[in-house]
């Protein structure tokens, strides 16, 4: 089985529960086509570098997928149909990264930096 990373951007006006539902639907599509999702990460609402379909922000979600190429074809077909997804990208990787992704580590680093800066202000 091949390993993939699938990242999609959901519209900014969706609630977090709706974004989680989109991730669950993607997981169901993958599992119904003989694949499996090894990890799901929600990166949160982030600003975009440029507007996409009049959206200046988007909810970012990443899925680690283990499955055949037919899984990716069906997942991308379903994602194209969904109006709540404004962009997506699937890439094949040699191995999945252990631990949190770089985006999750960046959030931790930023929060540590903010708390350190708050301590310096005292």
Backbone as CSV, one residue per row, in Angstrom:
resi,resn,N_x,N_y,N_z,CA_x,CA_y,CA_z,C_x,C_y,C_z
1,UNK,0.833,-1.185,0.000,0.000,0.000,0.000,0.882,1.255,0.000
2,UNK,0.422,2.260,-0.689,1.158,3.519,-0.786,0.733,4.452,0.347
3,UNK,1.615,5.378,0.687,1.343,6.352,1.742,1.133,7.732,1.114
4,UNK,0.112,8.436,1.580,-0.229,9.749,1.049,-0.502,10.716,2.186
5,UNK,-0.318,11.999,1.898,-0.769,13.082,2.777,-1.786,13.882,1.985
6,UNK,-2.979,14.014,2.528,-4.062,14.752,1.879,-4.386,15.962,2.754
7,UNK,-4.227,17.157,2.196,-4.533,18.393,2.911,-5.657,19.092,2.164
8,UNK,-6.682,19.529,2.913,-7.726,20.311,2.267,-8.018,21.566,3.072
9,UNK,-8.494,22.591,2.363,-8.845,23.875,2.948,-10.351,24.033,2.841
10,UNK,-10.990,24.258,3.978,-12.440,24.435,4.017,-12.767,25.921,4.172
11,UNK,-13.938,26.311,3.698,-14.354,27.717,3.752,-14.263,28.281,5.166
12,UNK,-14.023,29.583,5.243,-13.827,30.249,6.530,-15.109,30.371,7.342
13,UNK,-16.277,30.359,6.710,-17.528,30.570,7.443,-18.095,29.286,8.038
14,UNK,-17.382,28.170,7.923,-17.820,26.919,8.528,-17.460,26.892,10.012
15,UNK,-18.302,26.242,10.794,-17.991,26.025,12.205,-17.001,24.869,12.321
16,UNK,-16.317,24.792,13.442,-15.328,23.728,13.641,-15.984,22.349,13.566
17,UNK,-17.216,22.233,14.045,-17.927,20.947,13.973,-18.155,20.524,12.527
18,UNK,-18.431,21.481,11.643,-18.625,21.168,10.233,-17.306,20.738,9.581
19,UNK,-16.222,21.360,9.977,-14.906,20.977,9.461,-14.571,19.554,9.917
20,UNK,-14.868,19.232,11.176,-14.640,17.878,11.678,-15.486,16.861,10.909
21,UNK,-16.705,17.249,10.542,-17.570,16.375,9.756,-16.982,16.128,8.370
22,UNK,-16.398,17.164,7.761,-15.732,16.994,6.464,-14.583,15.984,6.572
23,UNK,-13.810,16.074,7.656,-12.701,15.140,7.859,-13.226,13.716,8.062
24,UNK,-14.339,13.573,8.792,-14.935,12.245,8.994,-15.456,11.668,7.684
25,UNK,-16.049,12.516,6.839,-16.539,12.052,5.540,-15.380,11.577,4.670
26,UNK,-14.270,12.308,4.692,-13.086,11.895,3.931,-12.571,10.556,4.452
27,UNK,-12.579,10.384,5.765,-12.135,9.126,6.370,-13.026,7.973,5.928
28,UNK,-14.336,8.209,5.883,-15.269,7.158,5.441,-15.025,6.784,3.988
29,UNK,-14.753,7.768,3.136,-14.474,7.502,1.725,-13.228,6.629,1.602
30,UNK,-12.217,6.973,2.363,-10.956,6.222,2.312,-11.158,4.790,2.798
31,UNK,-11.852,4.639,3.921,-12.041,3.298,4.494,-12.954,2.429,3.635
32,UNK,-13.914,3.046,2.939,-14.802,2.261,2.078,-14.089,1.791,0.808
33,UNK,-12.933,2.353,0.505,-12.149,1.962,-0.681,-10.865,1.225,-0.295
34,UNK,-10.900,0.485,0.795,-9.792,-0.373,1.242,-8.543,0.392,1.650
35,UNK,-8.708,1.593,2.147,-7.586,2.356,2.675,-7.809,2.619,4.148
36,UNK,-6.860,3.291,4.775,-7.064,3.662,6.176,-6.375,4.997,6.444
37,UNK,-6.946,5.727,7.384,-6.388,7.003,7.805,-5.629,6.740,9.097
38,UNK,-4.328,7.010,9.081,-3.519,6.746,10.267,-3.494,7.937,11.219
39,UNK,-3.714,9.158,10.683,-3.732,10.331,11.558,-4.495,11.463,10.882
40,UNK,-5.225,12.219,11.692,-5.929,13.410,11.230,-5.481,14.581,12.079
41,UNK,-5.074,15.662,11.435,-4.674,16.879,12.155,-5.498,18.053,11.656
42,UNK,-6.064,18.793,12.577,-6.764,20.025,12.236,-5.858,21.171,12.639
43,UNK,-5.444,21.953,11.652,-4.498,23.037,11.902,-5.198,24.328,12.265
44,UNK,-6.505,24.387,12.124,-7.257,25.565,12.529,-7.503,26.543,11.392
45,UNK,-8.051,27.696,11.765,-8.363,28.755,10.820,-7.121,29.616,10.620
46,UNK,-6.655,29.683,9.378,-5.434,30.430,9.079,-5.688,31.382,7.914
47,UNK,-4.916,32.467,7.880,-5.010,33.429,6.784,-4.373,32.845,5.534
48,UNK,-4.956,33.157,4.401,-4.423,32.707,3.116,-3.502,33.771,2.542
49,UNK,-2.572,33.370,1.706,-1.647,34.311,1.074,-2.381,35.201,0.073
50,UNK,-3.441,34.688,-0.518,-4.248,35.446,-1.477,-5.680,34.922,-1.380
51,UNK,-6.662,35.739,-1.734,-8.053,35.284,-1.652,-8.333,34.138,-2.631
52,UNK,-9.070,33.160,-2.162,-9.506,32.041,-2.984,-11.023,32.020,-2.916
53,UNK,-11.688,32.218,-4.034,-13.147,32.249,-4.092,-13.719,33.187,-3.030
54,UNK,-13.141,34.362,-2.924,-13.540,35.423,-1.988,-13.315,35.070,-0.518
55,UNK,-12.523,34.052,-0.228,-12.181,33.674,1.140,-10.776,34.169,1.442
56,UNK,-10.619,34.878,2.552,-9.300,35.354,2.966,-8.685,34.447,4.025
57,UNK,-9.486,33.577,4.610,-9.026,32.596,5.591,-9.617,31.251,5.234
58,UNK,-9.054,30.186,5.821,-9.570,28.843,5.582,-9.201,27.936,6.745
59,UNK,-10.004,26.910,6.945,-9.707,25.865,7.925,-8.832,24.830,7.231
60,UNK,-7.678,24.508,7.816,-6.735,23.554,7.238,-6.862,22.210,7.964
61,UNK,-6.914,21.112,7.196,-6.993,19.759,7.756,-6.050,18.866,6.961
62,UNK,-5.288,18.016,7.664,-4.387,17.072,7.008,-4.727,15.650,7.438
63,UNK,-4.737,14.734,6.463,-4.977,13.317,6.718,-3.775,12.520,6.242
64,UNK,-3.305,11.602,7.050,-2.291,10.630,6.617,-3.048,9.404,6.135
65,UNK,-2.859,9.052,4.881,-3.621,7.979,4.246,-2.695,6.847,3.860
66,UNK,-3.149,5.619,4.104,-2.445,4.412,3.695,-3.412,3.608,2.835
67,UNK,-3.122,3.508,1.531,-4.040,2.778,0.668,-3.587,2.788,-0.779
68,UNK,-4.347,2.109,-1.645,-4.004,2.066,-3.067,-4.350,3.387,-3.762
69,UNK,-3.895,3.536,-4.986,-4.131,4.756,-5.743,-5.601,5.029,-6.019
70,UNK,-6.414,3.964,-6.075,-7.845,4.148,-6.327,-8.505,4.924,-5.187
71,UNK,-7.955,4.809,-3.984,-8.480,5.569,-2.841,-8.310,7.065,-3.095
72,UNK,-7.144,7.454,-3.557,-6.859,8.867,-3.816,-7.760,9.387,-4.927
73,UNK,-7.949,8.591,-5.972,-8.803,9.014,-7.081,-10.223,9.288,-6.605
74,UNK,-10.775,8.401,-5.800,-12.142,8.589,-5.295,-12.214,9.739,-4.302
75,UNK,-11.220,9.868,-3.440,-11.195,10.956,-2.460,-11.147,12.308,-3.169
76,UNK,-10.301,12.429,-4.168,-10.201,13.692,-4.897,-11.473,13.972,-5.700
77,UNK,-12.109,12.946,-6.228,-13.366,13.135,-6.953,-14.440,13.692,-6.028
78,UNK,-14.559,13.091,-4.846,-15.558,13.549,-3.874,-15.230,14.947,-3.353
79,UNK,-13.955,15.236,-3.184,-13.530,16.548,-2.686,-13.841,17.633,-3.711
80,UNK,-13.649,17.327,-4.991,-13.961,18.296,-6.053,-15.440,18.665,-6.047
81,UNK,-16.300,17.717,-5.743,-17.745,17.937,-5.740,-18.181,18.798,-4.557
82,UNK,-17.500,18.672,-3.436,-17.895,19.348,-2.200,-17.668,20.859,-2.303
83,UNK,-18.713,21.645,-2.084,-18.623,23.097,-2.191,-17.950,23.744,-0.988
84,UNK,-17.840,23.022,0.119,-17.217,23.573,1.324,-15.696,23.540,1.255
85,UNK,-15.135,22.738,0.366,-13.679,22.627,0.212,-13.250,23.564,-0.912
86,UNK,-12.341,24.506,-0.587,-11.911,25.468,-1.603,-10.602,25.064,-2.287
87,UNK,-9.773,24.279,-1.638,-8.542,23.759,-2.232,-8.200,22.429,-1.560
88,UNK,-7.470,21.587,-2.293,-6.976,20.342,-1.720,-5.706,19.941,-2.452
89,UNK,-4.921,19.112,-1.794,-3.704,18.593,-2.413,-3.385,17.239,-1.781
90,UNK,-3.069,16.276,-2.613,-2.673,14.957,-2.146,-1.299,14.658,-2.720
91,UNK,-0.377,14.273,-1.841,0.957,13.913,-2.316,1.322,12.528,-1.780
92,UNK,2.130,11.830,-2.559,2.621,10.528,-2.121,3.924,10.746,-1.364
93,UNK,4.065,10.065,-0.234,5.271,10.190,0.583,5.884,8.811,0.775
94,UNK,7.176,8.798,1.087,7.856,7.532,1.340,7.487,6.965,2.704
95,UNK,7.344,7.856,3.679,6.932,7.436,5.022,6.251,8.607,5.709
96,UNK,5.361,8.277,6.641,4.671,9.319,7.395,5.564,9.816,8.521
97,UNK,5.499,11.093,8.765,6.274,11.730,9.820,5.747,11.282,11.187
98,UNK,6.638,10.915,12.060,6.250,10.527,13.422,6.056,11.776,14.269
99,UNK,5.137,11.729,15.201,4.888,12.877,16.059,4.085,13.940,15.326
100,UNK,3.939,15.105,15.939,3.150,16.165,15.312,3.843,16.721,14.070
101,UNK,3.034,17.199,13.135,3.584,17.775,11.905,4.238,19.118,12.213
102,UNK,4.908,19.667,11.233,5.609,20.931,11.408,4.629,22.058,11.730
103,UNK,3.426,21.997,11.190,2.422,23.035,11.474,1.993,22.991,12.942
104,UNK,1.875,21.803,13.502,1.487,21.679,14.912,2.641,22.102,15.813
105,UNK,3.867,21.780,15.438,5.024,22.201,16.241,5.179,23.715,16.203
106,UNK,4.841,24.336,15.071,4.923,25.784,14.943,3.967,26.449,15.936
107,UNK,2.752,25.901,16.085,1.792,26.457,17.040,2.320,26.369,18.463
108,UNK,2.943,25.239,18.806,3.503,25.071,20.145,4.641,26.060,20.382
109,UNK,5.499,26.223,19.390,6.623,27.137,19.506,6.132,28.574,19.674
110,UNK,5.116,28.965,18.913,4.578,30.319,19.017,3.949,30.567,20.376
111,UNK,3.243,29.579,20.917,2.624,29.771,22.230,3.684,29.858,23.332
112,UNK,4.771,29.086,23.203,5.864,29.180,24.177,6.528,30.554,24.103
113,UNK,6.709,31.039,22.883,7.334,32.348,22.693,6.456,33.447,23.299
114,UNK,5.140,33.360,23.099,4.233,34.368,23.665,4.275,34.358,25.182
115,UNK,4.296,33.159,25.771,4.320,33.094,27.233,5.658,33.605,27.776
116,UNK,6.747,33.361,27.051,8.056,33.862,27.457,8.096,35.394,27.365
117,UNK,7.506,35.938,26.304,7.453,37.389,26.144,6.602,38.027,27.236
118,UNK,5.523,37.358,27.633,4.691,37.874,28.725,5.458,37.902,30.036
119,UNK,6.297,36.885,30.251,7.112,36.856,31.472,8.144,37.972,31.472
120,UNK,8.702,38.313,30.314,9.696,39.367,30.216,9.081,40.744,30.479
121,UNK,7.794,40.906,30.188,7.138,42.202,30.378,6.922,42.512,31.860
122,UNK,6.976,41.544,32.701,6.697,41.763,34.139,7.835,42.408,34.853
